[in-house]
Amino acid sequence: MLRGSKPREWAYFCEHPEKMLLTIAETCTALGVSRKTAYDLANSEGFPVVRIGKRKLVSKIGLEQWVEKRCKEEQKRIIKEGDKK
């Protein structure tokens, strides 16, 4: 089993033999950002990047969790700003 993974996630990977790690170019497409922005994210704290040799790859599950967390933080910020008005 993948370290730190949930059984449901492991079952998904067994049934769908797709890539677990995305290249920076694939991450650009997934997020709709430029190559520079993707590299800036990959170099930032908390972004789910995995280094293999000189390559930087992004965990697909980690990216989904990162986006979900960012969306929740943004929603909280919007609600907090709305409360101030």
KAGI-V17009 format. One record per pair of residues at least 4 apart in sequence whose ideal C-beta (glycine too) atoms are under 8 Angstrom apart, sorted by sequence separation. I is the first residue (numbers start at 1). J is the second residue. If there is no record, write none. Layout:
i: {I/I}
j: {J/J}
This chain:
i: {1/5/6/7/8/9/10/11/12/13/22/23/24/25/26/27/28/33/34/35/36/37/38/39/40/43/51/58/59/60/61/62/63/64/65/66/67/68/69/70/71/72/73/74/75/76/77/78/79/80/81/5/22/28/33/42/51/52/58/1/28/31/41/43/50/51/2/13/19/28/31/42/49/50/2/22/33/49/50/1/28/49/50/25/28/31/48/49/2/24/27/47/48/25/48/24/27/42/48/24/27/48/42/39/48/24/48/47/46/21/21/27/23/24/26/31/24/30/23/24/22/23/21/22/27/31/21/22/21/22/20/21/20/19/20/22/9/5}
j: {5/9/10/11/12/13/14/15/16/17/26/27/28/29/30/31/32/37/38/39/40/41/42/43/44/47/55/62/63/64/65/66/67/68/69/70/71/72/73/74/75/76/77/78/79/80/81/82/83/84/85/10/27/33/38/47/56/57/63/7/34/37/47/49/56/57/9/20/26/35/38/49/56/57/10/30/41/57/58/10/37/58/59/35/38/41/58/59/13/35/38/58/59/38/61/38/41/56/62/39/42/63/58/56/65/42/66/66/66/50/52/58/55/56/58/63/57/63/57/58/57/58/57/58/63/67/58/59/59/60/59/60/60/60/61/63/61/61}
